[in-house]
Amino acid sequence: MNTGDTAWVLISAALVLLMTPGLAFFYGGMTRAKAVLNMMMMSFGAIGVVAVLWILFGYSAAFGTDLGWGLLGNPWEKLGLRGVLDTGDGAPLVGSVPEVVFVGFQATFAIITVALITGAIADRAKFGAWLTFAAIWVTVVYFPVAHWVFSFTEDANGKPTGGWIGQGLGAIDFAGGTAVHINAGAAALALALILGRRKGFGKDPSHRPHNLPFVMLGAGLLWFGWFGFNAGSALGANAVAGYAWINTLAAPAAAILGWLLVEKIRDGHATSLGAASGAVAGLVAVTPACSAITPLWALVLGLLAGMLCALAVGLKYRLGIDDSLDVVGVHLVGGLAGTLFIGLAADPNSPAGGRGLFHGGGLELLGKQAIAAGAVMLYSFLAAYAIGWIINKTMGFRISTAHEAAGIDVSIHAESAYDLGGRATGSFQPLSGKRPAAGQSGTDHLTPGRKSATQEATVDA
């Protein structure tokens, strides 16, 4: 065990966990004022559901002994983290860090992947239905795909026994372009189709970010945590981590400029929302490539990703797909761009060691990257669509039109994000159909003894 490496991975795990509350701010600021709490709750709900399942059987399914063909680890082998909790001299290691540390680090990846999906269903999804979807999807999709991409186990003779993408195919994905971003983006597209459009989609001016400082704060927290996401994936305090770190600075910086350039040419002005979105697009794109391309190529990738994602998010209006907070346009498109770019610009002298087309490697690596990206995208979309369809037909996935108009925060959670002078930002009507007692606002019941005979909750876009 190397104590320096262990310390870095523990810090990185904390940084990646911070990304999910950061995402809650990023997404929350992009919604209407009467939906911000629900948006943030879906991210925190993902933490609860995924962390529990990861400890019970998720880690084992992702990193247990392969059951065959690189498709799934044995979910019973390390059930409840059995066999990985020894802290003495015989503690099992992953590289130079204790396996229990690796368990925690990888748990945060599973959490943020599930949380990313929520941006596509803002304002209109039942919270219980979302938690049900999250539990099933992470089990059926994320755990197996994490095994495909991240499992590099070997048998006693050194024969590869890990996932079919990372070991069998030999595709490069350093920190999760396929397992995280393409995976989440494809699932987001499926749910956007299942739930349909919000009322007034593309027409209602209230469907705009209500708090841009939240958006920029969230983007900053995401970028901060992403250094743990990418550099932490080196699993050591070493030069590989430094290589990934500098690319994690370069690509999003260039992506900001790329996104703002598109905005300026297309719309006549550059926006704070564009700057924040551009940074995230660059982070998404460089995630699989941060150990495979040089910083100069990372700048190129970031610029392209910022421009491509800025153009992609506008397509939802032309296609009529209500991907509320641009999960498809940023994470699916950005993930595809970064994964495929490896096939073009992978440097044989980089830590990943691949040889892309621009370095004389021909189309072989590009083909591998395309197969990996396509397989994850197709599997995630089909599985998410099936899961979402079943939930929608059984327990129902979408809230009623009346509750959507009143505001999902007060109708689902009986809370309001803002209470300006005693006036809540939504009319309270819980799903039970009960209303507050006469003289009470929608949030009065939350504070014993607090009543207002003259003020009522108002609907606020």
N, C-alpha and C positions, 0 to 999 in steps of 0.2 A: 504493500500500500504506500502511495505517495501522499504525504499530508498536504503539500501544496496543491496538487491536482484535486484532492478531495475538497479542500477549502474552496477552490474555484468553481467546482461543479455545484457545491451547496449554494454558493452565492448566485450562480447562474440559475439554479432552480427557483430561488426566491425572485430573481428578476423576471423569469418567464411567468411565474404565478402572478406577479404584479401586472402583467400584460392584460389579464382578463378584467380586473377593475378598470384598467386604462381603456380597454375596449368598451366597457360599459359607459364611460364618459364620452368616448368618441361617438358611439352609436346614440347614446342618450341625447347628446346635443344636436344630433341630426334629425331627431323626431320632433313632433309637435309637443307643446308644453304639457298637454294632457295625456301624453303617452311615455314620458321620459322614465318614470319609475318602473313601468312594466318592461321597458327596454333594458334597463339596468338589472332588473330582477331576473330576466332570462339569462343574463351572463352569470349572476350569482347562483341561480338555480343549476346552471351547468357545472359550476364548481362542486356543488353538493352531490349531484347525481354521479358525475364521472369519477370523482375522487373515491367515493364509496365502492363503486363497481371495479375500479382499478385495483384497489386493495384486495377485494374479494377474489376476483378471477381475471381481471383485465390484463394485469401485468403478465400473468402466466400465459394467457392466450396470445399475447403479443411477443413475448420473449421466452416462452417455454420451449421444450424440445419439439422440433417440427414433427407434425403428425403425418406429413407426406406431401411431396411436390412443392414445398415451400409456401403452403397456403395458410397454415395456422399452427400456432404453438399449442402445446397441451394445456388446456385451461385448468386441469386438476393437479398438475405437477407442483405448482407453487401457490395453491389455493390459500388465500389468507396470508400470503407472503411466507408460506412454509418453506424453510430451507435457506432463506436469505437474510435472516435476522441475527446471525452470529456476529458478535462484535469483538471477539477475541482474536488471537493470532491466526485462527483458522477461518476467519471471515471470508466468504466468497467475494471475489473481485470481478469487476468488469473493467478490463484494462488495468489501470493503477488505482482505481477508486473502489471502495466497498460497494457491493451490489445493492445494498439498501439505499445508498445515495443515488445510484443510477435509477432505482425504482422511483424515487421522488422526482428526479429530474424529468423522466419520461412522463410521469403523471401530469405534469404541467402542460406538456404538449397535447395530450389527449383533451385536457380541459379547454384550452384555447381553441382547438379545432372545432369542438362542438359549439362553443360560444359564437364563433364566427358566423355560423349559419343563421343566427337570429336576425341579422340585419335585413334579410330578405322578407321577413314576415312581420315587420314592425306595424303596430297599431291595430292588429286584427286577429292575433292568435290567442286561443285560450291557454292560460298558464299551465293548467294540468295536462292538457294535450301536448304542450311543448315538452314538459318534463318526461312524459311517456315516450314521445318520439326520441328525445335525447338518450334515454336509457336503452331503447331498442337499437337505435342507429349506431351508437358507440360500440355496442356489443356485436352487431352483425356486420358493421362496416369498418369502423376505425380500428378496432383491435386486430382483425385480420390484415388490413392494409398496412398497419404499423409493422406487423410481422413480415409482410412482403418486402417492405422497404428498409427497415432498420435492423432486422435480425441477421447477425453475421456469425452465428454459432458454428462450431466445428465438432466433429466427433473425435474420439481418442486418437485416430490416425491422421487428424488434420483435414479430413474431407469436409467440404462445406455442407452444412445442414440447415442453413438459414433460409430467409425469404427468397422467393423466386425473382423478385426485381433486383434487390441489392446484390445478391450472390449469384443466382442462376443466370439472370440476364446480363448483369454487370452494368446496369444503368447507374448514373451518378445522381444522388440526391442527398446532399450533405446534411441538411437540417429540416427538410420537410416540404419541398415544393409540391410533391405528389401527395404524400400522406396527409399533409395539413391543408394546403391552400387549394389545390385542384380538388381534393376530396371534399372539403367544405363548400367550395364554390359550386360543384355539381349538385350536391345535396340542396344547397340554397335555391338553385334553379328549379329543382323538382318541387320544393315546397311552395315557391312563388306561383308555380302553375297550379298546384293543388288548391291553395287558398284563394287564388284569384286576386283581382285588383281591389284596392281600397276605394271607397266611395269618393268620387271626385278626382281619381288618379289622372294626372296630366292636366287638370283644369283648375282644381281647387288651390288657390294661392297659399292656403294654410299648410299645405304639405311641403313645408320648407323647414330648414333647421331653425329651431327656436333659440338655441344658445351656442353661437359660434365659439366663444371662449371655451366652453366645454369640449367642443370638437378639437380645438387646438391643444388643449390640455391632454385630452385622450391620446392624440397623435404623438405628443411628446412622451407620454408614459409608455406608449407602445414602442417607440423608437428606443427609449432607454432600456426597456425590458428585452428588446430584440438583440441587444449585444450579448445577453445571456443565452438567448435562443440560438444564435448562430455561433458565436465564439465559444459558448459553453458546449456545443456539440463536438468540439475537439476532445472533450473529456480529459482535459489537462491544461495546466498553466504553461503553455508552450508557444512556439512560433506558429503552429497551425492555428491556434486561437487568435494570435495576433493578425494572421493573414485574413481570417474570416472577419475579424473586428474591423479592419480598415476597409474591406469591401462593404461592410454593413454601414459604414459612414459614406462611402463614395456613391453607391447606387441610389439611395434615397435622396441624396443631395441633388444629383443630376435629374432625378425623376421630378422633383419639385419644379425645376426649371422647365422640363419638358411639358408638364401638365399646364403650367402657367402660360407657356408659349401658345399652346392650343387654345386656351381660354381667351388670350388676348387677340389672336387672329380670328377666332370664331365668334366671340361674344363682345369683343371690344374692351374687356377689362379682366384683370387678374384678381382672384378672390382668395380670401383666407381659407375657405372650404377647399378650394383647389390646391392650395399649398399643403394643407393637411392630408388631403387625399393622395396627392402626388407622392408625399413622403411614404405613405403606407404602400402605395403601388410599387415603389422602388424597393422597399423592404421585402415585399412578397416576392418580387422577381429575383432578387439576389439570394434568397434563402437556399434554394437548391444549389446555387452556383458559387457560393462564397468561398469554397475551397478549391474551385476548379478554374477560375479565370483571374487574370491580373487586375489590379485596381484600374488600369486604363480601360480595359474591356468592361469593368464594372460601371464605369462612367457611361460608356456607350449603352450598356444594358439598361441602366437607370433612365437615361434620356429617352430611349425607345419605349420602355415600359410606361413612363409617365405620359407620353404622347398616345400610345395605344390604349391605355386604360381610360384616359380622358375622352377619347373618341368612342370607346366601347360603352361607357355609361349612358351616352346619349341614345344608344340603339334601343333601350328598353321602351322608350316612348314610341318609336317607330314600329317595334314589334308588339307593343301592347302588353309587355310582361312587367308586372309591378314588383321588381326587385328593389324594395323600398330604399335601402341604404347602399346599393351598388356592390353587393357581395360578389355577384357574378362578374361585373365589369372590372372589379379590382382584383379579387382573389383568384377567380377562375382564369381570367385573361392574363393577369400578372403571373400566376403560377405556371401557366402554359408557356408564356414568353421566357421565363427564367429557365424552365426545364429544357426547352428546345434550344435555347441559346447556348447551353453547355455543348451541344453537338456541333456548334459552329466555332466557338471560341475557347473551348477547354485547352489549357496549356499543359503540355506534358511535363513541364518543370514545376507545376503547381502541386500542392499537397495531394489533391485527388489523382493526379497523374494521367488523366484522360487526354486524348489527342483529338481535337475538333477539326472540322473541315478547314478552317483558316490556318491550321498548323500542319497541314498535310495528312490529316487522318482520314480523308475521304468521308463517305456518308455513313460509315458503320456506327459510330457513336450517336449520330443524329437519329438513326433508325431505332437504336435501343431506347433513346430518350422518348421518342414518339410512341413506341410501344408501351412504355411505362406510363406515360401521361394518359394515353388513350384508354388503357385498361382500367386505371383508377377512376378516370372520369366516367366511363360507361358503367362500371360496377356501382359506384356511389350514386349516380343518378337513378339507375333502375331500382336499386334497393331503397333509396330514400323515397322515390315515388310510390313504391309498393307499400312501405310503412306508413307514409303520410295518407295514402288513399284509404287504407284500412282504418286508421285512426279517425279520419274524417267521416267514414261511413258508420262507425260505431259510436264513439263518444263525442264526435264533432270536433273539428279543429279550429273553426272560425267563430268569433263572437258575433252576436246579432248586430244588425244595422243600427238599431237604437243605441246599443252600448258603444258601438264604434263612434257614433255621432256625439254621445255624451262624454266619451273619453274612457280609454281602457284602464287608466290608473284608478279612477274612482269606481268604475263598474266591476273590475276584477279584484282589485286590491283594497278598495275602500280607503284610499289614500290620495293625497294630492301633493305634487312636488312643491307647489308655490301657494302660499296663503298670504296674499297682499292685503293687509288691513282687514283680515278676517274673511276675505272672499276667496273661496277655493277655486281652482281652475277647472272645475268640471261639475256637472250635476250628479249627485250621488244616486245610483240605482244598482245595487248589487244584484248578482245573478239570481239570488233567491226571490227577487221581486219586491223586497221590503224597502221602504223609504224611511228616511229619518223622521223622528217625531216632529210635530209642529213646532216651529221656532228654532229648529236646529239646522245648521249647515251640513254639508256632506261630510265634514271632518270633525264636527263637534263631538260625535260619539267616541272619538279616539282619545279625548282629553276629559276625564271625569270632572263634572262641575262646570265645564265651559259651555255656555249656551249663548245664542244671539237671536233675539226675537225679531230683529229687523233686517238681518242680512241673510241672503240665500246664496247657495252655490251657483255660480254662473258658468256657462259653457265658454271656454276660451280656446281658440285655435292654437 
